[in-house]
Amino acid sequence: MAKPAHSIISPAILYWGTPVVLISSENEDSSTNIAPMSSAWWLGHSCMLGLDASSKSTQNILRTKQCVLNLVDDSMVAHVNALAGTTGSDPVPDSKLPRGYKSVKDKWARAGLTPEPSDFIRPSRIAECPVQMECELVQSHNLREDLPDLAGFALAIEVRVLRIHVFEHLRMDGYPNRVDPDKWQPMIMSFQELYGLRTGKLGESELGKVSEELYRGATRSTAREFPGDNDDQISTGMHGNGILDTMLPN
Ligand SMILES: Cc1cc2nc3c(=O)[nH]c(=O)nc-3n(C[C@H](O)[C@H](O)[C@H](O)COP(=O)(O)O)c2cc1C
């Protein structure tokens, strides 16, 4: 079959497909702001977030050094759409006016979502989200510092995941600390549209033959202990059969 030809393109955004996250962060009055975002990736228990500097979430995270990353699944489109085009900032930042953003103080009520307390940090978790990660700020970096007209508009924010909460039905049978990817149905943003992964696994993964616990060494510091570091030793009495998952390299 003939190889398809490439042609040059320059989309204004390069959202090729990343999970949708609802970030919880604490406002000045101790209420919790929530906002959708999807420029997020994880390595070990570190996460990098790409955020607009003018967002309330960004300002809250830089000030309080805390946030919850709540992952939505593919059943939560209405919740995400209810939050799209809103900001906790009042007035709306100039950069968001051309895109029709509105200030909304109580985004929980607007999106029909329910707060529940976190264990280690002040912002609330979102009860409806199947995955919730309590995080603290490590450092932030201004993007595009080489361009005087664009410097400081967006930040790359590194956070450390302290504790992870998941719905029980997402766990992999027989393992205390594994999520079953056949059960986890993330919502993915591709460009500005929302997708799921319902078509299932594409095939057997070579990488998937490596025990997940062999990555544990990169999630912990031997120099400093953090809250949540021993979460893998919390036994619910229901998931104790994973032979490999109890063999920690450190
Ligand atoms: C599905 C979705 C994904 C988004 N992804 C991002 C993102 O990755 N980074 C970002 O800065 N804004 C993103 N936004 C826009 C923010 O939600 C928007 O800036 C919002 O005003 C932030 O709320 P806040 O000002 O209350 O923090 C996304 C919006 C939606 C609906």
The ligand as a MOL file (V3000), in Angstrom:
LIG
                    3D

  0  0  0     0  0            999 V3000
M  V30 BEGIN CTAB
M  V30 COUNTS 31 33 0 0 0
M  V30 BEGIN ATOM
M  V30 1 C -11.2240 20.3060 29.0740 0
M  V30 2 C -10.4380 21.5450 29.4130 0
M  V30 3 C -9.0490 21.5050 29.4430 0
M  V30 4 C -8.3120 22.6380 29.7580 0
M  V30 5 N -6.9370 22.5510 29.8190 0
M  V30 6 C -6.2280 23.6070 30.2690 0
M  V30 7 C -4.8300 23.4800 30.4820 0
M  V30 8 O -4.2340 22.4300 30.2900 0
M  V30 9 N -4.1610 24.5730 30.9550 0
M  V30 10 C -4.7910 25.7600 31.2190 0
M  V30 11 O -4.1340 26.7170 31.6630 0
M  V30 12 N -6.1190 25.8980 31.0140 0
M  V30 13 C -6.8470 24.8400 30.5730 0
M  V30 14 N -8.2010 24.9660 30.4020 0
M  V30 15 C -8.8250 26.2790 30.6410 0
M  V30 16 C -9.0420 26.5510 32.1410 0
M  V30 17 O -10.0650 25.7080 32.6400 0
M  V30 18 C -9.3730 28.0250 32.3260 0
M  V30 19 O -8.1860 28.7840 32.1990 0
M  V30 20 C -10.0780 28.3790 33.6160 0
M  V30 21 O -10.4650 29.7310 33.5870 0
M  V30 22 C -9.2600 28.1300 34.8640 0
M  V30 23 O -10.0790 28.4010 35.9780 0
M  V30 24 P -9.5490 29.2900 37.2000 0
M  V30 25 O -9.2100 30.6570 36.6560 0
M  V30 26 O -10.6820 29.3120 38.1590 0
M  V30 27 O -8.3600 28.5800 37.7050 0
M  V30 28 C -8.9700 23.8550 30.0480 0
M  V30 29 C -10.3640 23.9030 29.9930 0
M  V30 30 C -11.0870 22.7620 29.6820 0
M  V30 31 C -12.5950 22.8390 29.6470 0
M  V30 END ATOM
M  V30 BEGIN BOND
M  V30 1 1 1 2
M  V30 2 1 2 3
M  V30 3 2 2 30
M  V30 4 2 3 4
M  V30 5 1 4 5
M  V30 6 1 4 28
M  V30 7 2 5 6
M  V30 8 1 6 7
M  V30 9 1 6 13
M  V30 10 2 7 8
M  V30 11 1 7 9
M  V30 12 1 9 10
M  V30 13 2 10 11
M  V30 14 1 10 12
M  V30 15 2 12 13
M  V30 16 1 13 14
M  V30 17 1 14 15
M  V30 18 1 14 28
M  V30 19 1 15 16
M  V30 20 1 16 17
M  V30 21 1 16 18
M  V30 22 1 18 19
M  V30 23 1 18 20
M  V30 24 1 20 21
M  V30 25 1 20 22
M  V30 26 1 22 23
M  V30 27 1 23 24
M  V30 28 2 24 25
M  V30 29 1 24 26
M  V30 30 1 24 27
M  V30 31 2 28 29
M  V30 32 1 29 30
M  V30 33 1 30 31
M  V30 END BOND
M  V30 END CTAB
M  END
